Amino acid sequence: MEGRAPLREPRSGLEDRIARFATIWGRAIFPVTATSLTRPEFEQHLVPLARTLTEALHARPFDASVAQRVGAELVAVHCTDPEALAGTLGVVESYLVLYCGPEGPDGAGTDSTEEYRSRCARLQHGIAAGFARALRERTLREQEAIARSALTARSDAQQALHASEERFRAVFEGAAVGIGIADLEGNVLEVNDALLKMFGGLEGHVRSRNVSEWGHPDDTPHVWRMYGELVRGEREHYRVEKPYYRHDGTVLWTNLTVSLLRDADGVPQYQLALMEDTTERRLLNLRLRYEATHDALTGLPNRTLFFERLEKALGGAPGSRFGLCYLDLDGFKAVNDSLGHSAGDRLLVEVADRLQSCATGPGEVVARLGGDEFVALTTGPAAGTDEDPGDKVTDLAVRILSALSTPIRLEGRELSVRGSIGIVEGRAGERTPAEVLRSADITMYRAKAAGGNRFEFADAEADARAITRHGLTNALPAALERGEFFIEYQPLVHMHDGSVHGAEALVRWSHPQYGVLGPDRFIPLAERTGLIVPLGRWVLEESVRQARNWQRQHGGAALRVNVNLSPTQLHHPGLVADTVRVLETFGLAPGALCLEVTESALIGADDELLEPLRRLAALGVDIALDDFGTGYSNLANLRRLPVSVLKLDRSFTQGMQQQPANPVDVKIVEGIVALAHSLELAVTVEGVETGVQAAQLRALGCDTAQGWYYARPGAPDRIHALTLSDAVPTP
């Protein structure tokens, strides 16, 4: 069913486990339930409630509010004793996931179990909330009945005084809530047994008191203001949450309703107080709140609570500032992989303790966002004061790195812990919490890329570049599907006669927002995401198809196309098969295709990596070593590489753009050309931009060239349109 995760177990097995859970539940709360049902009948009544909790536990999306109906149903069957609620929450916490989770006991992995434990905690909260609401509504109904009885008793006193008093006494003594009557001076006149029990059972401690003596430091200011209005006859009733001290010093929390009782002439005479004991419920809510806002492993505030505090700091008074450190441990995955997740957890606990010892100053707090990511927040007044957060956050980052520098002893070995910190500092009200954390996260990765064990400050321009890269990365798959990529071709020219030898295929991205993007903007992103394989396959298909079209247009004349291969494509097992398939599909001879591989990608390459290139070379496909001279590879390795072309990097020829040419560059190029020709390799020169440069390279024996001097990259129909005009004018 849509919106609910399928239960893989047969319904009969699940129903058996639900019934077992209901039996455990019934045994826990039946002794404190005022009901005429037998225990088996009571347990049968709990089965549909257990089924409701089970369905809520598995629901997608998850909705904890369903559990409120379960809490209300408990009150409806007279499970109103606080011990019944406590017993219910205990059973749900201990047995719901065990019996009614995914496929019963031991049926889920660690990650799944943690998710269901989290859902179970929220269902507990919902049960408590529904129980409280239903009990409050029942109490209010009793209160209204009591108040009506009291008023009716007094208004009918002359006609049926004795009967009315007996009826009032029955309600007074038998009520589940505490009831007290006091005069308008606050002297307690009478209390029922339920109220005495709330205060510890000492009648003298209650009856001898005056209402004014029951103040508590946590009383809200309007409590005693409303009390004064009531005893003066200006208010008929009021309802508040109020704490009291018991005789043993413990605190009793109540939902208090105080009503004014008037005589037949409407003159105020007494005050009637109705009290519902909410102490256990309050403690439960506090515990659930703590569990929902703190990390179970380290005890630090979690993401939820930290967002609340960050939002409060960012919404602070005008002029206030904040500083945030976003910490990620360097190499933590290696600890988990080598020592196990249990050791990793102990390491995180030790790191959390050290971080907490660093954040001891005013306005400093540390939290764990998840995994090995922690944050530290410091707040303070505006910059320029003695406590400028810009200085405080720097000091805090230094303290954190210093605290982590001491090795942690774990399982008989000492582990060095390093961390990368991204710092964001600013003025309140300028950014949202999400924007601040995003900037801190981006900055942290800059610190990690710079070597780690350091901190970096956020930079708006660096953030914008990172956000743009992220957006481009996300848009890449859809861009390929929508056909947003296109190819431009830059001619390769024979240097001895200036004829077009072929063209290099250069992919471009026509981005709907950023315009035409060169390969340097998106090829590295495609490499990291793995999209380079389908993108490279598309470039190969388009380039081969275009080369075959050129042959048809020029009477079958051979015109070679050069296609770049990335390191990821070299490792892809389908490289040879894809290349052969494309050549056969479009009918292009292997000799008309040249695959360009950068020198850096082949440094230290073993025979396994070189094998696909050797197979392609054996088929007749040319292999060019691109950017030659930048990888510092051993020249002797050229003998074992299956290459037929060296593409000389432009850095060696820039000194030849003007006369006189740089003599060092001339000697280097002359030596490389001689070496290549001795190994029967052709030499292609990139970045030829002037006629002087072209003449010098031709004199040195270079075979082919490309660059703006001949033509810029363009549409395939311009492959023969050579401009032969210098891009850099000669003097």
GUDOMAR-375439 format. One record per residue (C-alpha): x negated, y, z. Coordinates in steps of 0.05 Angstrom, whole numbers, padded with zeros to 5 digits, always signed. Layout:
XYZ...
This chain:
+00000+00000+00000-00028+00069-00018-00058+00107+00040-00071+00044+00083-00132-00002+00083-00112-00073+00065-00114-00125+00121-00153-00183+00091-00125-00233+00142-00058-00270+00131+00000-00236+00167+00012-00296+00212-00059-00292+00239-00054-00218+00251+00013-00225+00286-00017-00277+00332-00072-00229+00351-00023-00172+00361+00019-00218+00407-00044-00236+00446-00061-00163+00455+00010-00148+00478+00004-00204+00530-00060-00174+00558-00028-00106+00558+00034-00131+00595-00006-00165+00649-00044-00101+00662+00016-00055+00671+00076-00099+00689+00060-00098+00765+00066-00021+00767+00127-00016+00722+00197-00005+00751+00237-00050+00705+00290-00104+00710+00258-00143+00653+00219-00207+00666+00146-00207+00648+00156-00247+00583+00213-00200+00564+00169-00140+00579+00111-00168+00538+00158-00179+00479+00179-00106+00485+00105-00087+00479+00094-00126+00414+00122-00073+00367+00082-00020+00404+00019-00062+00394+00036-00069+00320+00044+00007+00314-00026+00017+00345-00056-00036+00298-00026-00003+00237-00051+00065+00260-00121+00037+00272-00125+00013+00199-00088+00071+00166-00120+00111+00111-00117+00168+00121-00123+00160+00196-00068+00194+00237-00077+00192+00312-00009+00226+00325+00026+00159+00314-00001+00138+00383+00040+00193+00416+00103+00153+00401+00073+00094+00438+00059+00137+00499+00131+00163+00498+00159+00093+00491+00122+00072+00555+00159+00126+00593+00224+00104+00562+00216+00034+00592+00200+00065+00661+00124+00058+00657+00117+00125+00692+00066+00107+00746-00004+00139+00732-00034+00069+00741+00008+00045+00682-00023+00099+00637-00093+00083+00663-00082+00009+00652-00056+00021+00581-00116+00064+00562-00163+00012+00592-00132-00045+00552-00133-00004+00487-00205+00015+00498-00228-00056+00513-00184-00100+00469-00151-00062+00411-00212-00063+00364-00232-00132+00390-00164-00166+00375-00133-00120+00323-00194-00092+00287-00219-00117+00219-00207-00193+00218-00208-00200+00293-00268-00211+00340-00337-00205+00305-00303-00187+00240-00337-00121+00225-00406-00094+00217-00439-00043+00262-00420+00017+00220-00347-00007+00213-00343-00023+00288-00367+00048+00305-00314+00077+00260-00259+00036+00292-00285+00053+00362-00280+00127+00344-00209+00116+00319-00192+00077+00382-00215+00136+00426-00170+00183+00387-00111+00135+00394-00123+00135+00470-00119+00210+00468-00053+00206+00429-00023+00155+00478-00041+00200+00537-00012+00261+00502+00053+00225+00484+00058+00196+00555+00048+00265+00585+00099+00299+00540+00152+00246+00552+00140+00246+00627+00143+00321+00629+00209+00320+00591+00237+00268+00639+00213+00309+00698+00246+00371+00671+00311+00333+00663+00305+00311+00735+00288+00382+00756+00349+00408+00721+00392+00355+00754+00363+00373+00822+00373+00447+00811+00445+00436+00788+00457+00391+00847+00428+00442+00895+00469+00499+00866+00532+00456+00863+00521+00433+00934+00516+00504+00960+00572+00533+00918+00620+00477+00939+00597+00477+01012+00663+00501+01040+00703+00449+01002+00659+00387+01006+00598+00406+01047+00584+00337+01074+00590+00301+01007+00548+00352+00972+00493+00349+01023+00490+00274+01019+00486+00277+00944+00430+00329+00947+00394+00288+01000+00396+00227+00955+00366+00265+00896+00316+00300+00942+00290+00236+00973+00292+00191+00912+00261+00237+00861+00195+00215+00828+00169+00286+00832+00148+00325+00893+00201+00373+00920+00192+00427+00972+00237+00481+01000+00211+00545+01031+00242+00610+01054+00228+00676+01020+00170+00690+01068+00136+00627+01042+00145+00583+01103+00153+00510+01083+00219+00484+01110+00225+00415+01080+00187+00368+01033+00203+00299+01005+00160+00236+01009+00134+00243+00938+00104+00311+00954+00074+00286+01019+00041+00229+00981+00011+00278+00931-00022+00317+00988-00049+00255+01023+00010+00235+01067-00003+00282+01126+00064+00315+01140+00035+00365+01189-00015+00389+01137+00043+00407+01091+00101+00428+01135+00059+00474+01179+00033+00513+01120+00054+00578+01086+00057+00580+01011+00007+00638+01010-00046+00592+01042-00046+00547+00981-00089+00592+00937-00143+00561+00894-00203+00594+00859-00178+00566+00792-00109+00599+00798-00095+00643+00738-00080+00716+00756-00007+00713+00734+00011+00656+00782+00017+00700+00844+00046+00757+00804+00104+00713+00782+00111+00686+00853+00120+00757+00879+00172+00772+00826+00211+00709+00845+00215+00721+00920+00236+00793+00906+00294+00768+00864+00265+00795+00799+00254+00726+00768+00296+00663+00772+00241+00613+00760+00171+00603+00732+00129+00543+00709+00053+00539+00713-00005+00490+00719-00034+00499+00789-00088+00465+00830-00085+00453+00906-00134+00430+00958-00115+00366+00995-00132+00359+01068-00195+00319+01050-00221+00374+01004-00204+00340+00938-00166+00377+00885-00094+00361+00865-00072+00387+00797+00002+00397+00786+00054+00421+00737+00092+00468+00784+00162+00494+00773+00189+00543+00825+00263+00565+00824+00300+00617+00865+00362+00593+00903+00416+00645+00918+00477+00643+00963+00548+00649+00941+00541+00725+00937+00479+00720+00893+00431+00740+00949+00362+00704+00946+00355+00654+01003+00305+00600+00987+00252+00578+00937+00252+00508+00909+00186+00479+00885+00181+00417+00839+00112+00387+00830+00087+00335+00780+00019+00305+00796-00025+00313+00734-00093+00300+00766-00107+00233+00732-00081+00258+00665-00126+00319+00670-00187+00278+00686-00170+00231+00629-00164+00290+00581-00230+00318+00605-00263+00250+00594-00233+00242+00525-00253+00314+00508-00325+00300+00530-00328+00236+00489-00300+00272+00428-00350+00329+00433-00414+00294+00455-00460+00245+00420-00451+00175+00449-00525+00157+00442-00561+00218+00468-00507+00254+00508-00522+00319+00470-00465+00361+00442-00444+00333+00374-00428+00367+00309-00357+00385+00331-00378+00420+00394-00438+00453+00362-00394+00482+00307-00349+00511+00361-00408+00544+00396-00439+00568+00331-00372+00597+00309-00367+00633+00376-00438+00660+00368-00425+00684+00297-00361+00718+00320-00395+00753+00378-00397+00827+00394-00422+00875+00340-00497+00880+00342-00508+00812+00374-00555+00764+00338-00568+00690+00334-00625+00643+00316-00616+00571+00293-00668+00515+00286-00649+00456+00242-00695+00397+00257-00704+00333+00218-00755+00280+00240-00809+00264+00190-00815+00190+00173-00759+00166+00219-00734+00116+00167-00801+00080+00172-00789+00070+00247-00721+00039+00234-00748-00004+00177-00809-00030+00215-00785-00034+00288-00709-00040+00279-00650+00006+00294-00652-00009+00368-00723+00020+00373-00700+00078+00329-00644+00093+00378-00692+00093+00437-00736+00141+00398-00678+00187+00385-00659+00187+00460-00731+00207+00478-00731+00262+00425-00664+00287+00451-00692+00291+00522-00752+00330+00498-00709+00378+00458-00663+00390+00517-00723+00407+00560-00742+00460+00509-00674+00495+00508-00671+00519+00580-00667+00594+00568-00603+00635+00570-00561+00627+00507-00599+00565+00484-00565+00499+00467-00587+00435+00431-00541+00387+00393-00547+00324+00351-00513+00329+00283-00524+00256+00265-00579+00208+00247-00646+00241+00261-00619+00312+00251-00617+00360+00311-00602+00434+00318-00620+00486+00370-00583+00552+00377-00604+00614+00413-00563+00677+00420-00577+00746+00447-00570+00822+00438-00591+00862+00377-00661+00862+00350-00710+00910+00382-00691+00891+00454-00734+00852+00501-00696+00788+00482-00695+00794+00406-00669+00726+00380-00717+00732+00322-00774+00724+00371-00735+00675+00414-00720+00627+00357-00793+00628+00335-00814+00613+00405-00762+00558+00409-00787+00526+00345-00858+00527+00371-00836+00495+00436-00799+00440+00399-00859+00423+00355-00904+00424+00416-00857+00378+00454-00856+00329+00396-00931+00329+00389-00941+00282+00448-00936+00210+00423-00876+00169+00446-00891+00101+00476-00844+00049+00447-00848-00027+00450-00921-00026+00472-00944+00023+00419-00951+00098+00414-00911+00131+00358-00929+00200+00333-00867+00242+00322-00866+00299+00273-00809+00344+00252-00792+00395+00199-00752+00456+00221-00711+00505+00181-00698+00571+00217-00640+00618+00203-00637+00683+00242-00587+00739+00232-00532+00784+00258-00464+00760+00282-00406+00767+00233-00447+00764+00169-00439+00690+00152-00395+00630+00168-00420+00570+00207-00420+00527+00144-00462+00578+00107-00512+00583+00164-00520+00508+00170-00527+00500+00094-00582+00553+00093-00617+00520+00152-00612+00452+00118-00642+00478+00053-00698+00513+00092-00713+00450+00131-00724+00412+00066-00771+00467+00043-00811+00456+00107-00811+00381+00094-00833+00391+00022-00891+00434+00047-00919+00376+00086-00874+00372+00147-00891+00384+00221-00877+00458+00211-00821+00509+00209-00799+00555+00153-00753+00616+00155-00693+00619+00109-00700+00658+00045-00639+00681+00006-00672+00672-00062-00697+00602-00044-00627+00585-00019-00596+00609-00084-00644+00567-00125-00630+00505-00083-00555+00516-00088-00561+00524-00163-00602+00460-00167-00550+00424-00126-00495+00450-00171-00532+00429-00234-00546+00360-00204-00472+00350-00190-00452+00375-00259-00501+00331-00298-00458+00268-00306-00397+00306-00330-00440+00349-00376-00464+00287-00413-00393+00261-00419-00368+00329-00445-00423+00334-00497-00455+00397-00468-00525+00375-00488-00556+00389-00556-00624+00381-00589-00670+00432-00621-00728+00410-00664-00797+00442-00668-00836+00425-00731-00902+00386-00728-00948+00413-00783-01007+00381-00820-01064+00429-00807-01102+00415-00871-01045+00435-00918-00991+00466-00874-00938+00414-00894-00885+00391-00845-00905+00324-00815-00845+00316-00769-00812+00349-00710-00809+00342-00634-00738+00334-00606-00726+00382-00548-00661+00373-00509-00622+00434-00485-00561+00441-00439-00506+00489-00459-00482+00502-00388-00413+00536-00384-00437+00582-00327-00513+00591-00336-00517+00589-00412-00570+00550-00450-00619+00515-00402-00687+00488-00421-00709+00418-00401-00751+00445-00343-00686+00465-00309-00651+00397-00311-00699+00341-00331-00729+00336-00260-00658+00333-00232-00639+00278-00280-00702+00240-00260-00683+00243-00186-00611+00221-00198-00626+00166-00249-00585+00202-00303-00649+00209-00344-00638+00138-00371-00570+00150-00404-00591+00221-00423-00656+00196-00454-00618+00141-00491-00572+00195-00520-00631+00238-00541-00663+00178-00575-00599+00161-00613-00588+00233-00636-00661+00243-00656-00665+00178-00696-00599+00193-00730-00625+00262-00748-00691+00234-00775-00652+00186-00820-00610+00245-00845-00674+00284-00862-00698+00225-00903-00633+00222-00942-00634+00297-00954-00706+00297-00980-00704+00236-01024-00728+00185-00974-00792+00224-00956-00819+00201-00888-00809+00253-00835-00827+00231-00765-00789+00250-00702-00823+00255-00634-00781+00237-00572-00804+00247-00500-00801+00189-00450-00798+00203-00376-00833+00160-00322-00765+00132-00302-00750+00110-00373-00817+00074-00376-00796+00031-00317-00727+00016-00345-00722-00057-00367-00680-00040-00428-00729+00008-00460-00753-00038-00516-00684-00067-00531-00652+00002-00532-00705+00029-00579-00700-00029-00627-00624-00026-00626-00624+00049-00643-00673+00041-00700-00633-00017-00730-00567+00019-00721-00588+00081-00760-00636+00045-00808-00699+00084-00790-00767+00051-00799-00806+00044-00733-00864+00085-00763-00818+00146-00767-00810+00147-00692-00862+00172-00642-00850+00165-00567-00887+00217-00524-00910+00196-00454-00945+00245-00407-01016+00228-00386-00997+00234-00312-00944+00179-00320-00997+00130-00344-01053+00145-00294-01068+00079-00259-01015+00042-00300-01020-00033-00295-01008-00083-00351-00935-00093-00330-00920-00020-00342-00959-00018-00407-00927-00081-00435-00863-00046-00462-00906+00007-00496-00951-00047-00527-00890-00084-00553-00863-00019-00585-00931-00003-00614-00933-00074-00644-00866-00060-00677-00897+00001-00711-00872+00056-00665-00925+00109-00652-00942+00125-00579-00968+00195-00564-01005+00213-00499-00974+00281-00482-01006+00337-00442-01074+00303-00450-01127+00334-00405-01082+00352-00347-01080+00284-00313-01155+00277-00299-01153+00204-00321-01214+00164-00337-01228+00172-00411-01248+00099-00414-01175+00082-00401-01158+00107-00471-01183+00040-00498-01131+00001-00460-01072+00048-00473-01028+00030-00533-01029+00102-00560-01043+00127-00630-01037+00202-00618-01068+00250-00567-01027+00314-00555-01076+00365-00528-01049+00408-00472-01041+00482-00490-01085+00503-00431-01147+00482-00472-01128+00524-00533-01104+00589-00503-01174+00617-00505-01174+00611-00581-01116+00658-00594-01163+00717-00605-01233+00727-00631-01284+00713-00606-01257+00647-00579-01276+00623-00510-01338+00581-00523-01323+00533-00466-01254+00518-00493-01283+00508-00562-01333+00457-00536-01280+00419-00496-01232+00415-00555-01289+00395-00602-01309+00339-00554-01238+00313-00546-01226+00313-00621-01291+00275-00633-01273+00225-00579-01203+00215-00606-01226+00205-00677-01278+00155-00655-01222+00115-00624-01181+00124-00687-01130+00169-00652-01097+00229-00685-01099+00296-00648-01038+00341-00642-01045+00410-00612-00988+00444-00575-00977+00519-00564-01008+00546-00629-00986+00619-00629-01034+00657-00675-01065+00649-00743-01134+00657-00713-01120+00601-00664-01094+00556-00720-01156+00568-00763-01203+00553-00706-01166+00487-00689-01165+00467-00762-01240+00478-00766-01250+00434-00704-01214+00376-00740-01146+00375-00706-01096+00336-00747-01027+00365-00731-01001+00425-00691-00938+00456-00666-00922+00524-00636-00890+00591-00647-00940+00609-00701-00906+00558-00746-00835+00559-00719-00797+00561-00655-00750+00503-00636-00685+00508-00674-00628+00473-00709-00645+00411-00750-00629+00445-00816-00687+00494-00804-00740+00441-00799-00776+00464-00863-00766+00539-00850-00837+00556-00825-00846+00629-00808-00923+00630-00805-00923+00695-00766-00966+00705-00704-00928+00705-00638-00988+00742-00607-01016+00794-00654-01091+00792-00667-01132+00856-00659
